[in-house]
Amino acid sequence: MKQLSILGSTGSIGRQCLSVVEALPGRFIVAALAAGANLDELAGQIERHRPELVSVGDAKKADELAAVLRAKGISPLPAIHHGREGMLAVGTHSNADIVVSAAVGVVGLEATYEAVKLGKTVALSNKEVLVAAGELVMAAAKRAGRDLLPVDSEHNAVHQCLRGGTYGEVRRLVLTASGGPFRRTPLAALSNVTPDQALAHPNWRMGNRITIDSATMMNKGFEIIEARWLFGMRPDQIDVVIHPQSTIHSMVEFVDGSVLAQLGPTDMRMPIQYALTYPERVASNSRVGLALDWTRLKRLDFEKASTRRFPCLRLAREAMKKGGAFPCALNAADEIAVAAFLERKLPFLGIPEVIERVLARTPRVRFERMDDVLTADAEARRMAREEVAQLAVAAAAAS
């Protein structure tokens, strides 16, 4: 049986990963779990899977978790770590064959990088790993002789399609995007979008940040950068089309004109299972929601992705072209801007404005080590908070 460490076990991907594990009895052992502050969810996971080691956000949460587990009668307790050291302990657990990188934000970046360096199989869901530090991470993967297995539905689809040809036979990758909730919204109305409206994704149920990133299509900008690193493609070999049904998850066009597309329902358990069982395909005991209903598949629509409607796409391509610290700053500024929008401190159209301002202030720096990435991330967040505050002052003065 393969042993798993999961970074971000109480988030959406982490929970669905454990659902896949439970649907495939006898194939996996959960060795270690890392979470943040959701102790109730984590305690339930510990009770079901009995990992050897767990990590939470801070020392206080670690003490609280121990008390909760004792109250449940769990004995022996797992080793309980916290903070940066705890994430690293989970990511580098000696018994883990597979590390699922599903923690949201840069919190999982360092632990994932260390897992890659150790030659562990990494099932990657955390976008920040390759957006912020793609060059460093992929160089480490090359040295370790291991591939990263993508969990995101789009990159997972590309990975599956690439099994139908060789690298030299690929003309381009086509990532599909739902277009989010504002695909048809008049441009003039976008300035009045509320967080509740932006969180109402038509197809997927995800965490708050990635749902807002889908509404701005920054998530697709991140995926362009990720695809460049994951599959070794030039930027001009990666296209995006809007596909509102989200049935085709991505496509690969080959030099002879053939196109392979991967289709499936909007259920993240499928790409998670693919990554965990690769190179095998196995039947699951959990079939609810995992079968595509062909009788309901009436049409497949495609549209061009407009950078006027979705300026974050343009910003992502510009950051990718510049390289170095720019993709890292792109991600950090987006996280701060999205949080400000959700807290109603920034209008919806302020998200790309903050990002563009931070990119304009970002110096050209090449990364030599992970500390460089973390430093650039912190500086971009500082600048983003400044820009959010300045926009808030300007908005107040204008009103």
N, C-alpha and C positions, 0 to 999 in steps of 0.2 A: 504493500500500500504506500501511496505517496503521502508525505507529510507537508502540511500547509502552514505558512505564516500569513496572516492577513493584516495589512496596514489599513486602518479605517473600517473596522469590522461592524460598527454600528450605523454606518452610512448606508445609502441605498444600494450601492454595489456590494458592499461587505455583507449586508443582510441577504441579498440575492445569491451571493457566492455560497453562503452557508446553506441556503435552500437547495442549491445544486448538490452540495456535499450530502445533504440528507436524502436527496433523491437518488443518490448513487452509493448505497451502503456497501461497505467492504472495499471501497476504492481509495478513500482518503482518511487521514488522521489529522485533526486540527492541533498543531503543536503550539502555536502562539497567536495571540490576538492583541492588536493595538487599537485603542479608542480614545475619545476625548473626554466628554463629560456625561454621556448618556449611560449612567451606571445601571439603570434598570434593564436596559437592553443588553448591556454587556454581561450582567449577572446571569440573565437567562441563557445567553450563549455559553457561558462558562459551565452552567449547570448541565446543558445538553452535551457539550463536546469535551469538557474536562481538559483544556489545554495545560501545558506545563508552565507557561509563562504568559502574563498579560501586562499591558501598559495602559495608563490613563494620563490625563493631561497634566496633573500636578500632584504634589505630595498629599494635599488635603483630600483629593479625590481617591488617591491610593488608600488612605486610611478609611475613608467612607466605604470603598469597595470591599475591603477586608471585613468590615462590620456587617455589610449586607450579606456577604457569602457565609459568614459564621451563623448569621440568623437563619439562613437557608439550610444549615446543617451540612454544608459542603466541606469535606475533609478527605485528604489534605488540601489546603489552599494552594492555588498556583503561586509561583513567584510573581510578586506584584511590583512592577517598576513604574516610572512616570517620566514625563517630559522628553527631552531630546535623547537622553540615555536610554529611556524605555523604548522609544521608537527604534533606535539602533539595535537594541537587544532583540526585538521582535524580527526586524529585517535581516539580522545576521544569525538567527537561531541555528545552532549547529545541526539540529535534526531536520530542519526545513528543506525539502526538495524544491518546493515552489513557493515563491513570495508573491502574494497578490497585492499590488500597489494600488490601493483605492482610497487613500486618505486625501481629503480635499485640501488644496493649497500646497504651499512649499513645505508644510510640516512633514510630509513624507518624502521629500526630495533626497535628503542626505541618506536616509535609511535605504531607499531604493538603490541609490548609487552604490552603497556599500554591498548590497546584495548582488548587484551586477558584477562588481569587482571580485566577489567570492565565487563567481561562476554558477550562482543559483539560477534556476529558471524563473523568470519574472513575467507574471501576467499583469500587464500594465493597463490601468484605467486612469491613473493620475496624469492629467494633461501637463501639469507644471514640470514634470520630469524632463520631457523632451522640449517643451517650449522654452523653458528657462535655461536648460543645461544640455541640450541635445548633442552638441559636439563632444562634450566630456563624457556623457553617458554612453554614447555609441562607440567612442574610442575604447572605453572600458569593456564594453560587450565584445568588441572585436578581439581585444587582448585575451579575454576569457574564453573566446570561441563559442559564445552562446548568442542566440537570437532572443529578442524581446517578443513576447506573444501579446498582441494587442487585444484588449477587451472592448474598447469602444466599438460600437456596432459598425461604424464606417471603416475603420482600419481593419477590424476583424474580417469584414466582407472582402476588402482588398487582399488580405492575406489568403483567404480561401480561393479567390479568383486567380491569384498568382501561382497556385498549384497547377494551373492549366497551361503554363508556358514558362519560358526562361526569362531572366532579367533583360537580356539583349533583345527579346522579342516584344517588349512593352513600348508602345507609343506614348500612352498617357494613362493617368489614373483619373477617374471621375468620381468625386465625393458628392453624395446627395445630401440635400438639406431640406427639411420640412418647410422652411420659410417662417416658422414660428407663428405666433398669433397675429402678427401685423403685416402679413404678406400682402393683403389687399387694403390696408388702412391708408386713407389719404395722407400724403406726406405732411400736410399742414396740421393734421390731428395728432401727429406723433409727439408734439411738444406737451400735450396734455395727458399722455399715457400714465396710468397709475400702476403701482406695484402689483395690485391684485389683477389687473388686466394683463400685465406682462408675465405673471406667474401662471396664467391659464393656457398652458401649452396644449395644442390640439391633439397631439399624438402620444407624447411620452410623459411619464411621471418621474420626475427627477428632483434632485436637491435644488434649493433656491438659486444658488449662484449659476449653475449650469442652465437652469431654466431661463434666467435673465440673459445669459450669454447666447442662448438659442434665439431669444427675441431680438437681440442686436446682431445676431449671426457672428459674434466674436468667437463662439465655439467653433464655427467652421473655419475662421481664420486660424485658430489654434490648431485645428486638425490639418490644415495645409502645412503648417510648420512641422507638426508631428510626422506627417506622411513623407515629407522630404527626408527626415532622419531615419524613420523606420525602414523605408524601402529604397533609400539611396537614389531618389529621383531629383532631377533638376526642378526648380520652381516652375518653369514653363511647361513641365509635364504633369502638373497637378491642376485640374479644373474643378469647379463647383457648379452644380445645377440644382435648382429648386425642384423638389419632387414631393408635393404636399401629402401624398398617401404614405410616405415612409415605408413602402413595401420593398423597393429596391434600396439596399443599404449602401452600396457603392458598385462601381463598374471598373473594369480594366479593358482598355482598348489596345489591341496588339497591332504590330506593323502591317499585317496582312488585311487589316480592316475588321477583323473579328472582334466582338465585344463579349466578354463574360460578365454577367451580373449575378450578384448574390441576393436572393429574395428571402424574406421571412417575416413573421409577425413582429410587432413592436414589443418585444419581450427580451430584456437583457439577459435572461437566464441562458439563452441560446449561445451568444458569444462567450459568456463566462464558461459554460460547459466546454465549448470548443477549445478555449485556451487551457483549461485544466486537464483535458484528456488528450490534447494534441500529442502525437500525430494520429491518434485513433479517433473514430467517430463511434460513440456508444449510445445505445438506447437508454432513455431515462425513465424512471418510475413516475416522474411528474410530468404528465402530458397536458395538463390543463393550461390552455393558452399558448402552447408551443407548436400548434399545427396551423399552417396557413389555410384559411377558409377560401378556397378558390371560387366558391359560389358567390361570395361577396366582393370579389375582386373584379369590378366592372371596368375600370379604366386606370391608366397610368399616365399622369400628366408631368410635363417638364417645362421649366421656365428658366430664363437667364437670371442669374443673381445680380441685382443692381447694386453697385457701390454707392449710388446716390441715396437709395433707401437704406442700405446697410454699409455705412462708411467704415465700420470696424473691419470689414473684409479688406479694404484698401490699406488700412493702417497695419494689419497683420502682414500683408505682402511686403509693405515697405520695411517693416521691422525685420522680416526674414531676409530681405535683400541686403540690408545693412549688416546683419549678423551681430556677433559679439554680445554686448550688453543689451541691445535693443529688444530682442524677443523677451528677455527677462523683464525689462522695464514695461513692455506691453502687458505682460501677464500681471505684474504687480499693480500697475495703475488700474487695470480693469477690475481687479479684486476690490480695491479701495473704492472705485467709482460705483461699482455694483452695490456694495454695502451701503454707500451713501444714498443711492437711489432707493434701496429697500427701506432705509430709515427716513425717507422723504426729505432728505437734506439736499438732494440733487434731482433735477428733472431727467426724464428718460434720455433726451438728446444731450444732456450734460455728460453722459457716460463717454461717448466718443470724443467729446471736447476735452475732457480731463486727460484721456489717454494721449490725444494728439499733443497737448501742451507738455505732458511729461516726456514724450518721445523727443520733442524739440529741445528739451533741457538735458537729455541724456548724452553723456560723452561717449566717444568711440573707444571702447575697451575690449580687449580680447581676454577670454577666460583661460587661466592656466590651471586652476584648481577649484574645488567646490567652495572654498571660502570666498573666492572672487564672486561667485554666483550669489551667495548669501549676502555679501556686502552690497552688490548692485541691487538686489531685491529690496533690501532695507532702505536704500537711498531712494529708489523709485517710489516706494510707499510713502516716504516722507514728503517727496515732491507732490505726490498725488493728493495727500491730505491738505497741503498748502493750496493746491489748485481748487479743490472742493470748497475750502473755506473762502477763497477769493471769489468764486462764482456765487456762493451764498450771499456774500456781502454785496456784490453787484446786483443780484436779484432783489435783495431787500431795498437797495437804494432806488432801483427802477420802479418798485411798487409804491 
